[in-house]
Amino acid sequence: MAEAETESTRRELLERALIEEAAKKSGLLWVRGTEGPAVGLWHVWLDGAVCLVGGGPGEQPLRGLADGAETMVTVRSKDKGGRLVAFPAVVRELTPDGEAWRAAVEELKGKRLNAPDAETMTERWARECRVLRLEPSGPPAEQPGAMPDGSGAAAPVPTAAITRRPVPAGLPRLLFGRRRAGR
């Protein structure tokens, strides 16, 4: 019995270490909220959880991520870009007056690129945005050695915009010029 408990504890520690290392090294992860497809979000890893900021003007969307909701987080490999680990998490919204909020924002502001208001960004986040912690809540659903066979690719969102049309008849001539006589 003790051996089984030890093995279980060891496995849990290894799973936690995998999640932590993957999240620390990856600058982008995919989060599936309660609505729509998974969304790629930038983040930081802090005190055993993924921290995100968004939901306000000019920030990343946090659709379907409500306080107390369950979500699935997929972390990609930094070097290859493919799925590395996917794990369930519980969403916790941090309040702007709390110590956890200040700690998360301190880490997040160092990672926020191209902020239009770098000096007053944290005040804007407190007024207009949400800061979330995604706390791992179970064993990974996907990990090395236990990945699904399918690609995991989602169908594109329906849109009126298209990119594929027949090539205009004159385009090859414009691109490659006319063939010179005598060649």
Buried (B, 14 or more C-beta within 10 A) or exposed (E): EEEEEEEEEEEEEEBBEBBBBBBEBBEEBBBBBEEEEBBEBBBBBBEEBBBBBBBBEEBBEBBBBBEEBEBBBBBBBEEEEEBBBBBBBBBBBBEBEEEBBBBBBEBBBEEBEEBEEEEEBBEBBBEEBBBBBBBBEEBBBBBEEEBEEEEBEEEEEEEEEEEEEEEEEEEEEEEEEEEEEEE
